[in-house]
């Protein structure tokens, strides 16, 4: 149980920094960068991906899986997260009329929660693990 709590704490730390990177990039690309909210969000996803992968691989999960396995898996996890992220942004901005920055609040809660579960159970597990 202690190990799980430590891992959750580490995931939270990496996730908060990655979320901050994502939100900062999204707002910069949308405001000064002049991109639409959805385009800015995709660009921000690209900026945050490398940090998130390295932090989760090395620090959160202390993974031993080969990068040839874990990078594609984490990319799938990240793309699922991006799809959820884009759906939330579209719903909040286009359908509910929220400001773009307001849409980042549910994104910051829902996307990391899903990402942790999938990463723990699949993305960073070694190929020979019983749960893979």
C-alpha positions in Angstrom: 0.0 0.0 0.0 2.9 2.4 0.8 4.3 1.7 -2.7 1.1 2.5 -4.3 0.7 5.8 -2.4 4.3 6.7 -3.3 3.6 6.0 -6.9 0.4 8.0 -6.8 2.3 10.9 -5.3 4.9 10.7 -8.0 2.3 10.5 -10.7 0.6 13.5 -9.2 3.9 15.4 -9.2 4.8 14.5 -12.8 1.2 15.1 -13.9 0.9 18.5 -12.3 4.1 19.7 -14.0 3.1 18.1 -17.3 -0.4 19.7 -16.9 1.2 23.0 -16.2 3.4 22.7 -19.3 0.4 21.7 -21.3 -1.8 24.6 -20.1 0.9 27.2 -20.4 1.7 26.1 -23.9 -2.0 26.0 -24.9 -2.6 29.5 -23.6 0.5 30.8 -25.2 -0.4 29.2 -28.5 -4.0 30.4 -28.3 -3.3 34.0 -27.1 0.0 35.4 -28.4 0.3 32.5 -30.9 -3.1 33.2 -32.4 -4.1 29.6 -32.9 -7.7 28.4 -32.4 -8.4 26.7 -29.0 -8.4 23.2 -30.5 -5.2 23.8 -32.5 -3.5 25.3 -29.5 -4.5 22.3 -27.5 -3.0 19.9 -30.0 0.2 21.9 -30.1 0.4 21.9 -26.3 -0.1 18.1 -26.2 3.0 17.8 -28.4 5.0 20.0 -26.1 4.1 18.1 -23.0 4.4 14.6 -24.3 8.1 14.1 -24.0 8.3 15.5 -20.5 5.4 13.4 -19.4 6.8 10.2 -20.9 10.3 10.7 -19.3 8.9 11.6 -16.0 6.5 8.7 -15.8 8.9 6.2 -17.2 11.8 7.1 -14.9 10.2 8.5 -11.8 6.6 7.5 -11.4 6.7 3.9 -12.5 10.4 3.3 -12.4 9.8 1.2 -15.5 11.9 -1.6 -16.7 9.9 -2.1 -19.9 11.8 -1.6 -23.1 11.3 1.9 -24.7 10.3 0.2 -27.9 7.3 -1.2 -26.1 6.6 1.6 -23.6 6.8 4.6 -26.0 4.1 3.3 -28.4 1.9 2.2 -25.5 2.3 5.6 -23.7 1.6 7.3 -27.0 -1.7 5.3 -27.2 -2.5 6.4 -23.6 -1.6 10.0 -24.5 -3.7 9.9 -27.6 -6.7 8.6 -25.6 -6.1 11.4 -23.2 -5.8 13.9 -26.0 -9.1 12.7 -27.5 -10.8 13.1 -24.1 -9.1 16.4 -23.7 -10.3 17.7 -27.1 -13.8 16.4 -26.4 -13.9 18.3 -23.1 -12.5 21.5 -24.7 -15.0 21.3 -27.6 -17.9 20.6 -25.3 -17.0 23.4 -22.9 -16.0 26.1 -25.4 -18.2 25.3 -28.4 -21.3 23.9 -26.7 -21.4 25.5 -23.3 -19.8 28.9 -24.2 -17.1 28.7 -21.6 -13.8 30.6 -21.9 -11.0 28.4 -23.2 -9.1 28.7 -19.9 -12.2 27.4 -18.0 -12.2 24.3 -20.1 -8.7 23.4 -18.8 -10.2 22.8 -15.3 -12.1 19.6 -16.1 -9.3 18.6 -18.4 -6.8 18.8 -15.6 -8.8 16.4 -13.4 -10.3 13.9 -15.8 -7.5 13.3 -18.3 -4.7 12.5 -15.7 -7.0 10.1 -13.7 -7.6 8.0 -16.8 -3.9 8.2 -17.8 -2.7 6.9 -14.5 -4.9 3.8 -14.6 -4.0 2.9 -18.2 -0.3 3.6 -17.6 -0.1 1.6 -14.5 -2.0 -1.4 -15.9 -0.6 -1.4 -19.4 1.8 1.2 -20.8 4.7 0.7 -18.4 4.4 -3.0 -17.7 7.1 -5.2 -19.1 5.9 -7.3 -22.1 6.4 -10.5 -20.1 4.2 -9.3 -17.2 1.0 -11.3 -16.4 -1.1 -8.1 -16.8 0.2 -7.1 -20.2 
